[in-house]
């Protein structure tokens, strides 16, 4: 059975809880640059602006947004690294 994209296990995690724009996006970009093709990065954030900014960052790259979960003020982005 094929695993749904949002259920793919993260290979790396970036915690930017407590940071506000532009730090979460800058740290995500830096981390994605260091990872290799096929890695899956989970970003934990609590800045509501990331719901707008993160998809914009990823639209300018080949990386694929696998899913967003927003629960109790904590936002989790799952991103597949594509280089």
N, CA, C and O atoms as a Tinker XYZ file with bonds, in Angstrom:
   332  protein
     1  N      0.849000   -1.187000    0.000000    73     2
     2  CA     0.000000    0.000000    0.000000    64     1     3
     3  C      0.891000    1.246000    0.000000    63     2     4     5
     4  O      1.832000    1.341000    0.788000    81     3
     5  N      0.595000    2.183000   -0.872000    73     3     6
     6  CA     1.390000    3.408000   -0.979000    64     5     7
     7  C      1.099000    4.340000    0.191000    63     6     8     9
     8  O     -0.055000    4.556000    0.562000    81     7
     9  N      2.152000    4.879000    0.757000    73     7    10
    10  CA     2.009000    5.797000    1.885000    64     9    11
    11  C      1.634000    7.176000    1.366000    63    10    12    13
    12  O      2.237000    7.666000    0.411000    81    11
    13  N      0.632000    7.811000    1.994000    73    11    14
    14  CA     0.251000    9.161000    1.591000    64    13    15
    15  C      1.407000   10.104000    1.871000    63    14    16    17
    16  O      2.168000    9.910000    2.819000    81    15
    17  N      1.530000   11.140000    1.027000    73    15    18
    18  CA     2.660000   12.066000    1.135000    64    17    19
    19  C      2.777000   12.677000    2.512000    63    18    20    21
    20  O      3.886000   12.809000    3.029000    81    19
    21  N      1.657000   13.059000    3.127000    73    19    22
    22  CA     1.715000   13.718000    4.434000    64    21    23
    23  C      2.141000   12.764000    5.543000    63    22    24    25
    24  O      2.500000   13.202000    6.636000    81    23
    25  N      2.102000   11.437000    5.262000    73    23    26
    26  CA     2.478000   10.454000    6.275000    64    25    27
    27  C      3.922000    9.983000    6.137000    63    26    28    29
    28  O      4.376000    9.146000    6.917000    81    27
    29  N      4.641000   10.508000    5.161000    73    27    30
    30  CA     6.037000   10.144000    4.963000    64    29    31
    31  C      6.827000   10.580000    6.202000    63    30    32    33
    32  O      6.650000   11.690000    6.705000    81    31
    33  N      7.687000    9.701000    6.678000    73    31    34
    34  CA     8.488000   10.001000    7.865000    64    33    35
    35  C      9.568000   11.033000    7.548000    63    34    36    37
    36  O     10.234000   10.954000    6.516000    81    35
    37  N      9.730000   11.986000    8.437000    73    35    38
    38  CA    10.775000   12.999000    8.291000    64    37    39
    39  C     12.134000   12.374000    8.602000    63    38    40    41
    40  O     12.263000   11.571000    9.527000    81    39
    41  N     13.130000   12.746000    7.832000    73    39    42
    42  CA    14.500000   12.310000    8.096000    64    41    43
    43  C     15.263000   13.367000    8.892000    63    42    44    45
    44  O     16.293000   13.072000    9.499000    81    43
    45  N     14.746000   14.614000    8.886000    73    43    46
    46  CA    15.370000   15.726000    9.605000    64    45    47
    47  C     14.275000   16.618000   10.181000    63    46    48    49
    48  O     13.166000   16.685000    9.651000    81    47
    49  N     14.603000   17.297000   11.267000    73    47    50
    50  CA    13.640000   18.194000   11.902000    64    49    51
    51  C     14.304000   19.531000   12.205000    63    50    52    53
    52  O     15.450000   19.592000   12.650000    81    51
    53  N     13.549000   20.608000   11.949000    73    51    54
    54  CA    14.001000   21.961000   12.256000    64    53    55
    55  C     12.967000   22.598000   13.167000    63    54    56    57
    56  O     11.804000   22.738000   12.786000    81    55
    57  N     13.377000   22.982000   14.357000    73    55    58
    58  CA    12.482000   23.598000   15.344000    64    57    59
    59  C     12.737000   25.105000   15.365000    63    58    60    61
    60  O     13.784000   25.562000   15.823000    81    59
    61  N     11.765000   25.867000   14.865000    73    59    62
    62  CA    11.860000   27.323000   14.890000    64    61    63
    63  C     10.711000   27.906000   15.726000    63    62    64    65
    64  O     10.264000   29.029000   15.494000    81    63
    65  N     10.252000   27.128000   16.688000    73    63    66
    66  CA     9.205000   27.604000   17.595000    64    65    67
    67  C      9.732000   28.808000   18.371000    63    66    68    69
    68  O     10.851000   28.789000   18.882000    81    67
    69  N      8.908000   29.859000   18.452000    73    67    70
    70  CA     9.303000   31.061000   19.175000    64    69    71
    71  C      9.982000   32.108000   18.314000    63    70    72    73
    72  O     10.229000   33.224000   18.772000    81    71
    73  N     10.288000   31.761000   17.071000    73    71    74
    74  CA    10.920000   32.718000   16.159000    64    73    75
    75  C      9.878000   33.282000   15.206000    63    74    76    77
    76  O      8.922000   32.603000   14.832000    81    75
    77  N     10.078000   34.522000   14.824000    73    75    78
    78  CA     9.137000   35.188000   13.924000    64    77    79
    79  C      9.841000   35.624000   12.651000    63    78    80    81
    80  O     11.070000   35.662000   12.582000    81    79
    81  N      9.042000   35.953000   11.648000    73    79    82
    82  CA     9.508000   36.355000   10.330000    64    81    83
    83  C     10.660000   37.355000   10.445000    63    82    84    85
    84  O     10.583000   38.320000   11.205000    81    83
    85  N     11.700000   37.118000    9.700000    73    83    86
    86  CA    11.922000   36.132000    8.641000    64    85    87
    87  C     12.678000   34.882000    9.086000    63    86    88    89
    88  O     13.021000   34.052000    8.244000    81    87
    89  N     12.945000   34.722000   10.371000    73    87    90
    90  CA    13.816000   33.639000   10.847000    64    89    91
    91  C     13.354000   32.247000   10.399000    63    90    92    93
    92  O     14.184000   31.489000    9.896000    81    91
    93  N     12.074000   31.866000   10.553000    73    91    94
    94  CA    11.698000   30.503000   10.140000    64    93    95
    95  C     11.989000   30.195000    8.672000    63    94    96    97
    96  O     12.445000   29.098000    8.347000    81    95
    97  N     11.732000   31.140000    7.799000    73    95    98
    98  CA    11.968000   30.915000    6.369000    64    97    99
    99  C     13.464000   30.882000    6.068000    63    98   100   101
   100  O     13.921000   30.044000    5.290000    81    99
   101  N     14.218000   31.772000    6.668000    73    99   102
   102  CA    15.671000   31.809000    6.445000    64   101   103
   103  C     16.311000   30.512000    6.934000    63   102   104   105
   104  O     17.126000   29.922000    6.225000    81   103
   105  N     15.955000   30.065000    8.126000    73   103   106
   106  CA    16.517000   28.825000    8.681000    64   105   107
   107  C     16.104000   27.614000    7.839000    63   106   108   109
   108  O     16.896000   26.694000    7.641000    81   107
   109  N     14.864000   27.618000    7.347000    73   107   110
   110  CA    14.406000   26.517000    6.492000    64   109   111
   111  C     15.212000   26.479000    5.204000    63   110   112   113
   112  O     15.657000   25.410000    4.786000    81   111
   113  N     15.405000   27.627000    4.571000    73   111   114
   114  CA    16.182000   27.693000    3.328000    64   113   115
   115  C     17.606000   27.196000    3.565000    63   114   116   117
   116  O     18.133000   26.429000    2.759000    81   115
   117  N     18.235000   27.624000    4.666000    73   115   118
   118  CA    19.602000   27.199000    4.976000    64   117   119
   119  C     19.669000   25.686000    5.193000    63   118   120   121
   120  O     20.597000   25.022000    4.732000    81   119
   121  N     18.678000   25.159000    5.896000    73   119   122
   122  CA    18.667000   23.720000    6.183000    64   121   123
   123  C     18.434000   22.915000    4.910000    63   122   124   125
   124  O     19.108000   21.909000    4.689000    81   123
   125  N     17.493000   23.340000    4.070000    73   123   126
   126  CA    17.233000   22.631000    2.820000    64   125   127
   127  C     18.480000   22.596000    1.941000    63   126   128   129
   128  O     18.731000   21.607000    1.252000    81   127
   129  N     19.248000   23.662000    1.965000    73   127   130
   130  CA    20.474000   23.732000    1.166000    64   129   131
   131  C     21.481000   22.665000    1.600000    63   130   132   133
   132  O     22.234000   22.154000    0.770000    81   131
   133  N     21.503000   22.326000    2.881000    73   131   134
   134  CA    22.462000   21.358000    3.427000    64   133   135
   135  C     22.039000   19.906000    3.214000    63   134   136   137
   136  O     22.876000   19.005000    3.269000    81   135
   137  N     20.748000   19.672000    2.972000    73   135   138
   138  CA    20.240000   18.302000    2.866000    64   137   139
   139  C     20.427000   17.762000    1.454000    63   138   140   141
   140  O     20.747000   18.503000    0.524000    81   139
   141  N     20.221000   16.462000    1.316000    73   139   142
   142  CA    20.397000   15.814000    0.021000    64   141   143
   143  C     19.050000   15.417000   -0.580000    63   142   144   145
   144  O     18.031000   15.351000    0.109000    81   143
   145  N     19.081000   15.159000   -1.860000    73   143   146
   146  CA    17.896000   14.776000   -2.606000    64   145   147
   147  C     17.197000   13.581000   -1.952000    63   146   148   149
   148  O     17.833000   12.569000   -1.656000    81   147
   149  N     15.892000   13.705000   -1.732000    73   147   150
   150  CA    15.116000   12.626000   -1.138000    64   149   151
   151  C     14.930000   12.741000    0.364000    63   150   152   153
   152  O     14.068000   12.066000    0.928000    81   151
   153  N     15.721000   13.584000    1.027000    73   151   154
   154  CA    15.514000   13.810000    2.458000    64   153   155
   155  C     14.154000   14.467000    2.668000    63   154   156   157
   156  O     13.630000   15.131000    1.774000    81   155
   157  N     13.586000   14.274000    3.862000    73   155   158
   158  CA    12.309000   14.898000    4.209000    64   157   159
   159  C     12.517000   15.724000    5.476000    63   158   160   161
   160  O     12.886000   15.198000    6.526000    81   159
   161  N     12.275000   17.016000    5.357000    73   159   162
   162  CA    12.452000   17.949000    6.463000    64   161   163
   163  C     11.107000   18.289000    7.071000    63   162   164   165
   164  O     10.174000   18.672000    6.365000    81   163
   165  N     11.011000   18.145000    8.390000    73   163   166
   166  CA     9.834000   18.603000    9.118000    64   165   167
   167  C     10.215000   19.888000    9.846000    63   166   168   169
   168  O     11.167000   19.908000   10.627000    81   167
   169  N      9.471000   20.952000    9.589000    73   167   170
   170  CA     9.723000   22.247000   10.219000    64   169   171
   171  C      8.614000   22.502000   11.221000    63   170   172   173
   172  O      7.433000   22.448000   10.878000    81   171
   173  N      8.998000   22.783000   12.472000    73   171   174
   174  CA     8.044000   23.115000   13.524000    64   173   175
   175  C      8.095000   24.614000   13.753000    63   174   176   177
   176  O      9.151000   25.159000   14.075000    81   175
   177  N      6.964000   25.283000   13.589000    73   175   178
   178  CA     6.901000   26.735000   13.729000    64   177   179
   179  C      5.628000   27.129000   14.465000    63   178   180   181
   180  O      4.682000   26.347000   14.557000    81   179
   181  N      5.617000   28.354000   14.990000    73   179   182
   182  CA     4.391000   28.870000   15.602000    64   181   183
   183  C      4.068000   30.292000   15.140000    63   182   184   185
   184  O      3.149000   30.924000   15.660000    81   183
   185  N      4.816000   30.785000   14.174000    73   183   186
   186  CA     4.530000   32.093000   13.592000    64   185   187
   187  C      3.475000   31.900000   12.502000    63   186   188   189
   188  O      3.745000   31.217000   11.514000    81   187
   189  N      2.280000   32.483000   12.653000    73   187   190
   190  CA     1.224000   32.300000   11.654000    64   189   191
   191  C      1.621000   32.762000   10.254000    63   190   192   193
   192  O      1.059000   32.290000    9.265000    81   191
   193  N      2.581000   33.677000   10.163000    73   191   194
   194  CA     3.034000   34.150000    8.852000    64   193   195
   195  C      3.686000   33.049000    8.033000    63   194   196   197
   196  O      3.741000   33.142000    6.807000    81   195
   197  N      4.186000   32.001000    8.699000    73   195   198
   198  CA     4.824000   30.910000    7.951000    64   197   199
   199  C      3.823000   30.190000    7.055000    63   198   200   201
   200  O      4.212000   29.593000    6.051000    81   199
   201  N      2.536000   30.239000    7.405000    73   199   202
   202  CA     1.520000   29.606000    6.549000    64   201   203
   203  C      1.473000   30.260000    5.168000    63   202   204   205
   204  O      1.083000   29.626000    4.187000    81   203
   205  N      1.859000   31.493000    5.101000    73   203   206
   206  CA     1.926000   32.222000    3.839000    64   205   207
   207  C      3.339000   32.161000    3.242000    63   206   208   209
   208  O      3.509000   31.927000    2.045000    81   207
   209  N      4.342000   32.373000    4.090000    73   207   210
   210  CA     5.722000   32.518000    3.627000    64   209   211
   211  C      6.373000   31.207000    3.180000    63   210   212   213
   212  O      7.122000   31.190000    2.203000    81   211
   213  N      6.094000   30.115000    3.885000    73   211   214
   214  CA     6.755000   28.846000    3.553000    64   213   215
   215  C      6.369000   28.352000    2.154000    63   214   216   217
   216  O      7.253000   27.968000    1.387000    81   215
   217  N      5.071000   28.349000    1.796000    73   215   218
   218  CA     4.733000   27.947000    0.427000    64   217   219
   219  C      5.372000   28.864000   -0.630000    63   218   220   221
   220  O      5.742000   28.396000   -1.707000    81   219
   221  N      5.502000   30.154000   -0.331000    73   219   222
   222  CA     6.159000   31.063000   -1.276000    64   221   223
   223  C      7.620000   30.670000   -1.478000    63   222   224   225
   224  O      8.111000   30.654000   -2.606000    81   223
   225  N      8.313000   30.351000   -0.381000    73   223   226
   226  CA     9.704000   29.906000   -0.478000    64   225   227
   227  C      9.802000   28.657000   -1.348000    63   226   228   229
   228  O     10.656000   28.573000   -2.231000    81   227
   229  N      8.933000   27.697000   -1.097000    73   227   230
   230  CA     9.016000   26.428000   -1.808000    64   229   231
   231  C      8.593000   26.549000   -3.266000    63   230   232   233
   232  O      9.066000   25.782000   -4.105000    81   231
   233  N      7.722000   27.486000   -3.583000    73   231   234
   234  CA     7.320000   27.705000   -4.974000    64   233   235
   235  C      8.473000   28.229000   -5.822000    63   234   236   237
   236  O      8.434000   28.139000   -7.049000    81   235
   237  N      9.499000   28.775000   -5.174000    73   235   238
   238  CA    10.670000   29.290000   -5.881000    64   237   239
   239  C     11.779000   28.243000   -5.990000    63   238   240   241
   240  O     12.899000   28.553000   -6.395000    81   239
   241  N     11.459000   27.014000   -5.627000    73   239   242
   242  CA    12.465000   25.948000   -5.640000    64   241   243
   243  C     11.837000   24.688000   -6.228000    63   242   244   245
   244  O     10.669000   24.679000   -6.618000    81   243
   245  N     12.631000   23.634000   -6.283000    73   243   246
   246  CA    12.127000   22.332000   -6.735000    64   245   247
   247  C     11.569000   21.502000   -5.582000    63   246   248   249
   248  O     10.891000   20.500000   -5.808000    81   247
   249  N     11.854000   21.920000   -4.338000    73   247   250
   250  CA    11.402000   21.165000   -3.171000    64   249   251
   251  C      9.887000   21.053000   -3.169000    63   250   252   253
   252  O      9.184000   21.939000   -3.654000    81   251
   253  N      9.387000   19.937000   -2.610000    73   251   254
   254  CA     7.951000   19.685000   -2.627000    64   253   255
   255  C      7.373000   19.728000   -1.219000    63   254   256   257
   256  O      7.860000   19.051000   -0.313000    81   255
   257  N      6.336000   20.526000   -1.049000    73   255   258
   258  CA     5.615000   20.593000    0.217000    64   257   259
   259  C      4.690000   19.384000    0.281000    63   258   260   261
   260  O      3.752000   19.267000   -0.507000    81   259
   261  N      4.961000   18.489000    1.226000    73   259   262
   262  CA     4.175000   17.264000    1.349000    64   261   263
   263  C      2.940000   17.457000    2.208000    63   262   264   265
   264  O      1.946000   16.752000    2.033000    81   263
   265  N      2.990000   18.400000    3.129000    73   263   266
   266  CA     1.833000   18.617000    3.983000    64   265   267
   267  C      2.062000   19.687000    5.023000    63   266   268   269
   268  O      3.193000   20.020000    5.376000    81   267
   269  N      0.942000   20.217000    5.504000    73   267   270
   270  CA     0.949000   21.217000    6.578000    64   269   271
   271  C     -0.075000   20.769000    7.607000    63   270   272   273
   272  O     -1.215000   20.452000    7.268000    81   271
   273  N      0.342000   20.748000    8.866000    73   271   274
   274  CA    -0.577000   20.457000    9.968000    64   273   275
   275  C     -0.505000   21.631000   10.923000    63   274   276   277
   276  O      0.574000   22.018000   11.371000    81   275
   277  N     -1.662000   22.194000   11.231000    73   275   278
   278  CA    -1.752000   23.346000   12.139000    64   277   279
   279  C     -2.629000   22.942000   13.307000    63   278   280   281
   280  O     -3.852000   22.878000   13.184000    81   279
   281  N     -1.994000   22.666000   14.454000    73   279   282
   282  CA    -2.718000   22.215000   15.645000    64   281   283
   283  C     -2.277000   23.000000   16.872000    63   282   284   285
   284  O     -1.089000   23.070000   17.188000    81   283
   285  N     -3.229000   23.575000   17.542000    73   283   286
   286  CA    -2.980000   24.273000   18.804000    64   285   287
   287  C     -1.862000   25.306000   18.688000    63   286   288   289
   288  O     -1.055000   25.456000   19.605000    81   287
   289  N     -1.815000   26.013000   17.565000    73   287   290
   290  CA    -0.820000   27.064000   17.392000    64   289   291
   291  C      0.540000   26.588000   16.924000    63   290   292   293
   292  O      1.429000   27.403000   16.675000    81   291
   293  N      0.717000   25.282000   16.801000    73   291   294
   294  CA     1.974000   24.741000   16.293000    64   293   295
   295  C      1.760000   24.285000   14.855000    63   294   296   297
   296  O      0.840000   23.521000   14.564000    81   295
   297  N      2.613000   24.758000   13.972000    73   295   298
   298  CA     2.486000   24.458000   12.552000    64   297   299
   299  C      3.638000   23.546000   12.145000    63   298   300   301
   300  O      4.803000   23.847000   12.406000    81   299
   301  N      3.304000   22.430000   11.504000    73   299   302
   302  CA     4.318000   21.488000   11.032000    64   301   303
   303  C      4.261000   21.413000    9.512000    63   302   304   305
   304  O      3.236000   21.080000    8.917000    81   303
   305  N      5.387000   21.730000    8.914000    73   303   306
   306  CA     5.534000   21.628000    7.468000    64   305   307
   307  C      6.393000   20.412000    7.176000    63   306   308   309
   308  O      7.427000   20.209000    7.811000    81   307
   309  N      5.971000   19.611000    6.226000    73   307   310
   310  CA     6.781000   18.468000    5.798000    64   309   311
   311  C      7.195000   18.732000    4.356000    63   310   312   313
   312  O      6.355000   18.926000    3.477000    81   311
   313  N      8.511000   18.734000    4.132000    73   311   314
   314  CA     9.076000   19.139000    2.849000    64   313   315
   315  C     10.026000   18.071000    2.337000    63   314   316   317
   316  O     10.928000   17.637000    3.053000    81   315
   317  N      9.822000   17.651000    1.101000    73   315   318
   318  CA    10.743000   16.712000    0.456000    64   317   319
   319  C     11.803000   17.513000   -0.293000    63   318   320   321
   320  O     11.484000   18.422000   -1.060000    81   319
   321  N     13.052000   17.169000   -0.065000    73   319   322
   322  CA    14.161000   17.852000   -0.706000    64   321   323
   323  C     14.331000   17.313000   -2.125000    63   322   324   325
   324  O     14.502000   16.111000   -2.331000    81   323
   325  N     14.280000   18.216000   -3.090000    73   323   326
   326  CA    14.483000   17.855000   -4.490000    64   325   327
   327  C     15.515000   18.817000   -5.054000    63   326   328   329
   328  O     15.315000   20.032000   -5.077000    81   327
   329  N     16.616000   18.249000   -5.505000    73   327   330
   330  CA    17.707000   19.067000   -6.058000    64   329   331
   331  C     17.994000   18.658000   -7.477000    63   330   332
   332  O     18.878000   19.227000   -8.117000    81   331
